[in-house]
Amino acid sequence: SSVEGVEKALDKLDEEEQKLNRDIGRAEGAKKITEERVQALEKKEELLKHQQKIVQLIVEATKETTKKLREEFSAQVKNLAEVIWQEYKGEPWEIEWDKKFVPQARALTSQRKLTAYEMSGSERFLILLAIRLAIQQTLDQFQLLIIDEPCQHLDSENGTLIRDILTNIAEDKIKQNIVFTYNKSYLEGNWSNIIQLTE
């Protein structure tokens, strides 16, 4: 990343400064070089210290910019995920997630709260799908969604609900959607292409 590159440059400047200090020490101790040489080395050391300060400022500015970009990206994903989740739940919800990316949702009308551990299998899949689609829309260069066995551990009603959601994702949200499943009822969905594999 750009931060790592700048930090490496800073480390290199530190090494050069240490080398110069050793050279100056040898020069002054042994008195084998002229005073002009010592002054030239000292000037170079001052220049390096100045460059080091500039690089440190760049590192701090880059870290701050990266932090702000992460916060903006997270806010965009959150807003899009809430729109997608509300579309399927039929009421306004607020979505959050912790540092381990475990989601939770709160219904704004009833104030009902749900953590991922309290959600049903279909709700858990839906909220993760909403977040995944939100990331997909925020990162325009990625236009492919691949899901393996989305109806696993779901009853037939919720399995059908997930199938209908996947087959009705608008193209402006995702260009291509690939689903792998053993569930034959999924073949009844509105898929543009179905490939059946046999042993």
N, C-alpha and C positions, 0 to 999 in steps of 0.2 A: 504494500500500500504506500501512498505518498508519505504518510507519517513515518513508516519504517525507513523509507529512503532518506528522509531528512534526519532521522535519528542516527543512521549509519554515517551520514556526512558529519554530524556532530561528534561522533566517536572518533572519526578520522582526524578531525581538528584537535581533539584532546590528545591523541597520540603524537601529532606533530608538535604540539606545545610541550609535551613531556620531553620529546627528543631535543627540542631547542634548549630547554632548561638544562639538559645534560651537557649539550655542547657549550653553553655559556659557562657552566660550572667547570668544565675541563679547561676552557679558555682562560678563565680568571685564575684558576688554581695553578695551572702549569705555566701561565704567562708566555705561551709559545706563539700566540697570535697577536696582532696589533690591536690597539684600542679601537681603531676604526671598524675592525671585524666584529668586536664585541658590540659596538653601537649598532652595527647593521643587524646583528642577530637580535638585539633588544627591540629594534624597530619592527623586525619581522614578528617578534613575539607579541608586540602591541597590536599589530595588524591581525594576527591570528585570534587574539582575545576579542577584538572588535568583530571579526567574522563569526566567532563563536556566539557572541551575544545576539547577532542578527539571526543566526540559525536557531537559537533557543526561542527567539520571538516567533520565528516561522513555525516551529514545532508547536508552540502554545496556540498560535492562531489556527493551525491546521487541526489540532485536536478539538478546539472549540467549534470550528466549522463542521467537523465530522459529527460531533455530538448534536449540533443543531439539525443537521441533515437527517440523522437517525430519528430524532424527535418528530421532525416533519413527516418522515416516511411512516413512522408508527401511527401518527395522527391520521394520515390519509388512509392507511389500511383499516384503522378502527372505524372511521366514518363509512367507508365502503362496505365493510363487514356488517355494520349495523343496518345499512340499507338493504343488503341481501337477506339478512336474517329476518328483518321486519317483513319483507316481501313474502316470506314463507310462513311466518308465524301469524301474520295478520294484525299485529299491534306493535306500537313503538317499543323498542328495547335498547338498552345501553350495554355494550360489550366491553369487557376489560380482560386483561390477562396478566399473570404474575411473571416474575423473572424466569421461571421455568416454562413459560408459554402455556400454562394451564389456564384455559378460558373460563370466564364466568359471565352470566348475563343477568340483567335486572329489568323487569317490565316496568316502564315508566308510569303506566296507568295504575296498576295494582301494587307496585313496589315489590312484587314477587322476585326473589333472588334465586339463582341457580348456579352452582359451581359445576364443573365438569364431572365431579364425582357424584353429584346428585341428579344429573341428567339421565334420561333414558338413552338407550343405544342410538336411537334415531336422532334425538336432540343433540347428542354429543357429535354424531357424524355431521349433522346439519351445521352446527356452529363452526366446526373445524373446516367444513367445506366453504362456508361463508368467508372465513378468514383466508383460506387458500385462494378463493376466487378474488378477494380483495387484493391480496399480494400480486396475483396474476395481472390484474388491471393496472396496478401501480407500476409494475415492472413491464413496460410495454414490449420489451424485446422477447419476453417469454409468452408464447401463445399456445402451449400444450398442457393439457391436464390428463394425467394417467391415474386411474383408481383400480385397485385390486380387491375384488369381493366386497363391494360396498354394502351388500345386504346381509353380510355375515352377522349372526347373533340378533337379527331383527325378525319380528313377526311379519306375516305376509302383508299386512296393511301398511306398516312402516316401510317395508321393503319396496312396495309399489310406489309409495310417496317419494322415496329416494330416487327410484328409477325415473319417475315423471320429472323430478327436479333436474336430474342429469340430462334427460333428453330435451329439456326445454330451456337450457341455458342459452341466453342470447349470444349471438356471434360477437357483439361488441364487448362481451365479458370474457369470452374465450373462443379461439378460432377452432381448436380441435380437441375433442374429448374422447379418450380411449378407456374402455371399461373391460376388465377381465372378470368373468363370473361363471360359476357352474349352475346358476339358477336359470332354468329354462323359461320361467315367466318373464325374464328380462327381454326375451326375444320379441315379446309382444309390444315393447316400447317403440317410440317413434325414432328409431335409429336410422341414420343415413346409409350405414353399411354394417352388415353382420358377417363375421367369419366364424364358422364352426369347425372346431378341431376334434378329430377322433383318434383313438389309439390305432 
